Amino acid sequence: MDCSPGGAFKIAFTLMFVLGWGVVWSAPPRAEPEAWRLVAKRMEAIALHRFIAEGDAEVQWGGRRVRAQRIEGDTESGWITATGDVLFEDEGGKLYASQMRFNLKTREGDLLGVHGAIEGIRITADALRSDGRNLEMQNVTLTTCDKTPPDFLLSARSLSLSSALRIRARQVSLSAWGSKVVSIPYLSRRIGRHEPGEPLIPQVGYSRRRGLMVYCGDLLPQRGVLVGYSLRVFTRHDPEVRIDLLRRLDDTGDQEPLRHLEPTERPGTSFLETISTSGWRTTPQTHSKQGFFLSARANSPVENLRRTDLYLRGGELGYQALHPLGGGTLETEWRLARLRESPTLVTANRAVALIRWQSPALAVGERVATDLILDARAGVYPGKAYRWARAQWGIYWNANSRLTLGAGLATAITQGSSPFVFDQLETRREARFRLRLTGHWGLDVLGKWDIEKRSWRDWQIALILPAHCIQPQILWSAQQRQLQVQLSLVSR
């Protein structure tokens, strides 16, 4: 059937009515039934549900669209076969292929000679197969960089990409700035512009006390259990190793772990978690989450306001929960542990309960906001008990799209003691000041003022250098005398 360009609309309407009749009425009525839409220069209907379209053919079903020189399909099953300059597009991105056999309803199918982008990840592959949730690719390259040639490129003989943007690849080569950096037999990492997780490139840093540092960590979903690991190697100390096994008890589709509640007064924690975070505050969660975990640690450095270079070994069994409460979020955590601290050689059992509630307290227009955080921690040891509580109030002013200022006041109360030095949190009253400048260069400055001693406890600075795809960030802490460099992947 040959048609002029002016008759394309009539043909599309007629086929949508004829072919879509069985789709709309073969199932119970829905609020917004999906309908087939087909436009082409030449079309042929075979039986009731099958069709052949040639010449700039285009098929749409829901939010998915396929364009090719020739398309053969079945509106009842959802399967189509497309050849010649194939384009597949949905809410996740665009893929170009030489030929394609795909089910628009279930997202199952195969593509050959593939290139395109999915969720900001640019991909080329000899072959791609989808089972509806995961993608399997052969002889593939992958990058989050839109530059040509890309600053970062991953090549692999075979690679799978899950719906959570986790890649698992074999015979992998990593290249940066046009040069091959490393080749490894297997790689499992989470990547993407929305929730990148741990960076593909290990973090590198330097500390005057510990020397050169290399850090690598990741979170691996394994049959309903999340396995998290972290490895930090210093040239002047033994390596730190931590392994977490987490079992979520709520939504199995949510693979994000609940973060451990740690006192933010520890300089080591605040430096790595406070100044390096992209946001100012943790947004209150609206969904309840819960899970239990088992953690094993060895040679984890313990930072304290008085002493450093202490090391901790042991294991902890715990339960975590998160619930919306009073317009904010209530986080709770219970731990049972047997720990050994060196060089003090203290070994003891420990039971600890941690509670944190945080809520936005007030918003004045679009530029000024305040929040409130309440923390409590209690520990029980053989013959000893320890209690600590803190209240923190902060106010934040967004001067413009590039400049944000913040100030806060924290008051802590401590009672009792423990056999471990790292539990001796002696912060009573502290004022915090923060400035954040974003743009071509990024600057984040955090100052901590000890109100009782009337002196600065620490200055922390994060400097983000201008970059296109591989983003360098320099972190510095005056109290720790530590300089750290982080490299992460960005997509624009």
Secondary structure, 3 states (H helix, E strand, C coil): CECCHHHHHHHHHHHHHHHHHHHHHCCCCCCCCCCEEEECCEEEEECCCEEEEEEEEEEEECCEEEEEEEEEEECCCCEEEEEEEEEEEECCEEEEEEEEEEECCCCEEEEEEEEEEECCEEEEEEEEEEECCCEEEEEEEEECCCCCCCCEEEEEEEEEECCCCEEEEEEEEEEECCEEEEEEEEEEEECCCCCCCCCCCCEEEEECCCEEEEEEEEEEEECCEEEEEEEEEECCCCCEEEEEEEEECCCCCCCCCCCCCCCCCCHHHHHHHCCCCCCCCCCCCCCCEEEEEEEEEEEEEECCCCCCCEEEEEEEEEEEEEEEECCEEEEEEEEEEEEEEECCCEEEEEEEEEEEEEEEEEEECCCEEEEEEEEEEEEEECCEEEEEEEEEEEEEEECCCCEEEEEEEEEEEEEECCCCHHHCCCCCEEEEEEEEECCCCEEEEEEEEECCCCEEEEEEEEEECCCCCEEEEEEEECCCCEEEEEEEECCC
